[in-house]
Amino acid sequence: MEWIDIKEKEPNYNQNIIAVGTWWGEINGDGEECYMGIGEWRDGYVRIDSDTYSTQIVDVTHWVPIPKHP
């Protein structure tokens, strides 16, 4: 599986993906760049929700679809 440049193709809305971008969290604001995480694509960012927090990956540069279970 190869990384897809966000400038070439965007994921479908609500598609779960693995993305690389800048972490943005409700606790500390802007976080680390080149952050990789799994979440749901919205229009221009990836939403990550858990039982204890919500955060986003913004300024996404590359992404891949989540592979199917073995």
C-alpha positions in Angstrom: 0.0 0.0 0.0 1.4 3.4 -1.0 0.8 6.8 0.6 -1.5 9.1 -1.4 -0.7 12.8 -1.6 -3.7 14.8 -0.4 -3.1 17.2 -3.3 -3.6 14.4 -5.8 -6.7 12.8 -4.2 -8.8 13.3 -1.1 -10.4 10.5 0.9 -14.2 10.1 0.8 -16.1 12.0 3.5 -16.3 9.9 6.8 -13.8 7.4 5.4 -11.5 6.0 8.1 -7.9 6.5 7.1 -4.3 6.6 8.3 -3.1 10.2 7.9 0.1 12.2 8.3 -0.3 15.9 9.2 -0.2 18.2 12.3 -1.8 17.0 15.5 -4.2 19.5 17.0 -5.8 18.7 20.4 -8.3 20.3 22.6 -5.9 20.2 25.6 -2.7 21.8 24.2 -3.7 23.3 20.8 -1.1 22.8 18.1 1.0 19.7 18.6 3.7 17.9 16.7 4.1 18.1 12.9 4.4 14.9 10.9 2.0 13.2 13.2 0.5 9.9 12.0 -2.8 8.7 13.3 -6.0 6.9 12.4 -9.3 8.7 12.2 -12.3 9.8 10.1 -11.8 12.2 7.2 -13.9 15.3 7.3 -13.7 18.2 4.9 -10.0 19.1 5.3 -9.0 17.3 8.5 -9.1 13.9 10.2 -11.2 13.6 13.4 -10.0 11.2 16.1 -12.4 10.4 19.0 -11.8 8.2 22.0 -13.5 7.7 25.3 -11.5 10.5 26.9 -10.6 13.1 24.3 -11.2 14.4 20.8 -8.4 15.6 18.6 -7.7 16.3 14.9 -5.0 15.9 12.3 -4.9 19.1 10.3 -2.7 20.1 7.4 -2.8 16.5 6.1 -0.1 15.8 3.6 -0.6 12.1 2.9 -3.0 9.3 3.7 -3.8 5.6 3.1 -7.0 3.6 3.5 -7.1 1.3 6.5 -6.4 -2.2 5.3 -9.0 -4.9 5.7 -8.8 -7.5 8.5 -6.7 -10.6 7.7 
